[in-house]
Amino acid sequence: MPKQFVKIFDEESLFQKTVRRNMQVCDELFIISGEDQYFLAVDQLEELDILRNKKVRFFLESEGRNTAPAIALSCFDIDSQETVLVCPSDHIVSEHDAYEKAVVRAGELAEDNNLVTFGISPSYPETGYGYIQAKGEDVNAFKEKPDATTAQQYIKSGDYLWNSGMFCFKSNAFLQELKKRARDIFKTSETAYNNRTVIGENQFKTRKEDMQNIPAESIDYAVMERADNVKVVYGEFGWSDVGSFKSLFDISKKDIVNNAVLNLEPQKVNEPIMINTRGNLIVNNKRQIAVIGEDNLVVVDTDDALLIANKSESQKVKEVVDQLKERGSDLAEIHKTVIRPWGSYTILEDGPLYKIKNITVKAGKRLSLQKHFHRNEHWVVVSGTARVTLDDEVFLLRQNESTFIKMGVKHRLENPGNIELVIIESQVGEYTGEDDIVRIEDDFKRSE
């Protein structure tokens, strides 16, 4: 589950907070996302009631190629004189009035065809950020993430800002600079855009083979570090990129002994028990957590994994993910709860010859008409009403009623009601992987 979509900030996600604050300063939203995150984004936009009140466009990447191509592909779809504000969706901004003023100033600078970045006054020698060397609003140089000694020198000089990864410019100004500074990225991105598939109103995606032809490069390296029309706006608006558990701890509310507790599911969680402990970050889920006599820990409990780390070492979680990938573990790719366009499913149990899921289907939605070659399925309705298709037979199931789907049988699950449908699905077979699905018809145009 990408951190952008985890709801641990006043029961909103970082993505939702990013959308909410930028709705106040922008006329239109353009969301760049991987295909797998699209439905997460749509669900969270619906919770904010955005889609009815604001034009939203989506560019779905078939394969990510870093920020320069992503922004270029979006700018090809935007009027050439439109002013574009580029924002990562995983940042925290606490001072909204100051943020809006900074965006207004960036827009003024962009009117003169400048490429504008936002610099944050550094409060300590952070080695995890890039830096901007600036004099007033003029940018002298961009610096890569420094070592500790260099970071201390930057802070001491007073000439350096943290690079926030936020930008503002006219669409055409960016594309012209990209064409001048990184022509290969410009041309291959242009080809990918021209070959795009329009998959709905205000939605397009690119072909995977076209994306693979684009050099993977950041906007900083491809354009900003090479251009001579770059300006910086000082961002004094309570910014954090929440790039580590330490930064998450820093922005969290603390108790009297400096412990921070964040609840993933506030309605279900038991408050942790902490005895003789200080400076810990606890990310709570459903189980009871107790910590005794330990300081400066990060403890993150989720349905599928438990992390215990020293706070100063918590950035090494990336090494854990690398090891999981080496082992071929699904943990690196799939969360226990998976969002789908029709709703979601949560894996409750997963054994060698069986899998049990809790499936939730939104009102009026239905799964694809599909079949499986390696498993049988048994559905039990927990709440709501299900319309079931088995080959040519169609019938309704209500609470506590069930049906059996034999492998090879074409089947579909649909929610014809006005409330969520919840079922328990038991799969039994030699193979229960998600790729044992043959889609015959699909309302969401998925091929697999």
Secondary structure, DSSP 8 states (H G I E B T S, - for coil): --GGG---BTTB-HHHHHHHHHHTT-SEEEEEEEGGGHHHHHHHHHHTT-TTTSEEEEEEESS---HHHHHHHHHTTS-TT-EEEE--SS-EE--HHHHHHHHHHHHHHHHTT-EEEEEE--SS--SSS-EEEEETTEEEEEE----HHHHHHHHHHT-EEEEEEEEEEEHHHHHHHHHHH-HHHHHHHHHHHHT-EEEETTEEE--HHHHHTS----HIIIIITT-S-EEEEE--S-EE---SHHHHHHHS-B-TTS-EEEESSTTT----EEES--S-EEEE-SS--EEES--SEEEEE-SS-EEEEEGGGGGGHHHHHHHHHHTT-GGGT--SEEEETTEEEEEEEE-SSEEEEEEEE-TT-B--EEE-SSEEEEEEEEES-EEEEETTEEEEE-TT-EEEE-TT--EEEE--SSS-EEEEEEEEES---TT--EEEE-TT----
